[in-house]
Amino acid sequence: MPDPIITLTTDFGVAAPYAAALKGVILALNPAARLVDLTHQVPPQDVFHAAFFLANAVPCFPREAIHVVVVDPGVGSDRALLYVEVGGRRLLAPDNGCWTLIEGGGEPRVIRLAERRFWREPVSSTFHGRDILAPVAAHLSLGIDPTLLGPPAREWVRLARHEPRPVMNGLTGEVVFIDDFGNIITNIRADWAQAPGVLLVGGVTLTESFRWVRTYADASPGSLVALTSSNGLLEIAVAQGNAARRLGAEVGTPVTIGWAK
């Protein structure tokens, strides 16, 4: 497998040496690996943020890429580490559901990492990303058969999908992601929400103060808008501003759309 791609997604931040250690372990085993930092700025221990991030980023990569995910609040416990094939993509991740929002391809193939000959010794009780996930990724990039990594997993943690629910003359969902611009991404499909009569965010009613647009440039700076996000979900934004700060919204804040009777 020439010049394989290995991506890294962690909550390590950019100042600590942890991400660099992952890279060193991988390159020591396979100097030809192409390492791609997806992000090291997942909020600490925020598994759902990682899951949303991965579900939107991983499908854009070549199918042969190997995605290493180290967002692992359960490190050192009895939680498993997994090799996963889902939607035609390959991931190495803790068994905390961080990969389970990736869609497509039928039932996933899941293997529990158990074969220590592919690990780095000694294994730290607090850094399984460096000592297990990184070396396993390097060995996979060199072409080993995943079946050598351990036994098939029969069960694994799945994140609950919070689906919108119908209400009187409308639909209630919630904020599932806030990007660095302060744009609010909901779990409501935009094609369900076109031109509602009322839009509420966290109990704050937005009526005359917002409008539907196709793109941010269609609104004057400071305008509150609703639009279809790049992943097809209802997005609430402030043109050249920060909607989450303006509305006091955070992940989990309820969002309701309503239609005139």
Long-range contacts (C-beta under 8 A, 24 or more apart in sequence): 1-64, 1-141, 1-142, 1-143, 2-32, 3-32, 3-33, 3-34, 4-30, 4-32, 4-33, 4-34, 4-64, 4-65, 4-66, 4-141, 5-33, 5-34, 5-36, 5-61, 5-62, 5-64, 5-65, 5-66, 6-33, 6-34, 6-35, 6-36, 6-65, 6-66, 6-67, 6-68, 6-137, 6-138, 6-141, 7-35, 7-36, 7-37, 7-38, 7-58, 7-61, 7-65, 7-66, 7-67, 7-68, 8-35, 8-36, 8-37, 8-38, 8-40, 8-68, 8-70, 9-38, 9-39, 9-40, 9-42, 9-50, 9-53, 9-54, 9-57, 9-67, 9-68, 9-69, 9-70, 9-71, 10-39, 10-40, 10-42, 10-69, 10-70, 10-71, 10-129, 11-40, 11-41, 11-42, 11-43, 11-44, 11-45, 11-46, 11-50, 11-70, 11-71, 12-40, 12-70, 13-40, 13-41, 14-40, 14-41, 18-127, 18-129, 18-130, 21-127, 21-130, 21-134, 22-68, 22-70, 22-129, 22-130, 22-133, 22-134, 25-120, 25-130, 25-131, 25-134, 25-135, 25-138, 26-134, 26-135, 26-137, 26-138, 26-141, 27-138, 28-138, 29-135, 29-138, 29-139, 29-142, 30-138, 30-141, 30-142, 33-138, 33-141, 36-65, 38-67, 42-71, 45-71, 45-73, 46-71, 47-71, 47-73, 47-96, 47-97, 47-98, 47-159, 48-159, 48-176, 48-251, 49-177, 49-251, 50-98, 51-97, 51-98, 51-99, 51-100, 51-101, 51-159, 52-101, 52-176, 52-177, 54-91, 54-98, 54-99, 54-101, 54-102, 55-101, 55-102, 55-103, 56-231, 58-87, 58-89, 58-91, 58-102, 59-87, 59-89, 59-102, 59-104, 61-89, 63-88, 63-89, 63-90, 64-90, 65-89, 65-90, 66-90, 66-91, 66-92, 66-137, 66-140, 66-141, 67-91, 67-92, 67-93, 68-92, 68-93, 68-129, 68-133, 68-134, 68-137, 69-93, 69-94, 69-98, 69-99, 69-133, 70-94, 70-128, 70-129, 70-133, 71-96, 71-98, 72-96, 72-128, 72-129, 75-125, 75-126, 75-127, 75-128, 76-125, 76-126, 76-128, 79-157, 80-112, 80-113, 80-153, 80-156, 81-112, 81-113, 81-128, 81-132, 81-133, 82-110, 82-111, 82-112, 82-113, 82-153, 82-156, 83-110, 83-111, 83-113, 83-136, 83-140, 83-146, 83-149, 83-150, 84-108, 84-109, 84-110, 84-111, 85-109, 85-110, 85-146, 90-140, 92-133, 92-136, 92-137, 92-140, 93-133, 94-128, 95-153, 95-156, 95-157, 96-157, 97-156, 97-157, 97-158, 97-159, 98-159, 100-156, 100-157, 100-158, 100-159, 101-159, 101-161, 109-152, 110-152, 110-153, 110-156, 111-146, 111-147, 111-149, 111-150, 111-151, 111-152, 111-153, 112-150, 112-151, 112-152, 112-153, 113-149, 113-150, 114-149, 114-150, 114-151, 115-148, 115-149, 115-150, 118-144, 118-148, 118-149, 162-187, 163-187, 164-188, 164-192, 167-256, 167-258, 169-258, 169-259, 169-260, 169-261, 170-196, 170-198, 170-256, 170-257, 170-258, 170-259, 171-256, 171-257, 172-254, 172-255, 172-256, 173-234, 173-254, 173-255, 173-256, 174-251, 174-252, 174-253, 174-254, 174-255, 175-201, 175-244, 175-249, 175-250, 175-251, 175-252, 175-253, 175-255, 176-233, 176-251, 177-251, 178-244, 178-249, 178-250, 178-251, 181-237, 181-242, 182-237, 182-238, 182-241, 182-242, 182-243, 182-244, 182-245, 182-246, 183-229, 183-235, 183-236, 183-237, 183-243, 183-244, 184-235, 184-236, 184-237, 184-243, 184-244, 184-247, 184-249, 184-255, 185-229, 185-231, 185-233, 185-234, 185-235, 186-233, 186-234, 186-235, 186-236, 186-255, 187-233, 188-233, 188-234, 188-255, 188-257, 189-232, 189-233, 189-234, 190-227, 190-228, 190-229, 190-232, 190-233, 190-234, 190-235, 191-228, 191-232, 192-234, 192-257, 193-226, 193-234, 193-257, 196-257, 196-258, 196-259, 197-258, 197-259, 197-260, 198-256, 198-257, 198-258, 198-259, 199-226, 199-236, 199-255, 199-256, 199-257, 199-258, 200-254, 200-255, 200-256, 200-257, 200-258, 201-236, 201-247, 201-249, 201-253, 201-254, 201-255, 202-247, 202-248, 202-249, 202-253, 202-254, 202-255, 203-254, 204-247, 204-248, 206-247, 210-236, 216-240
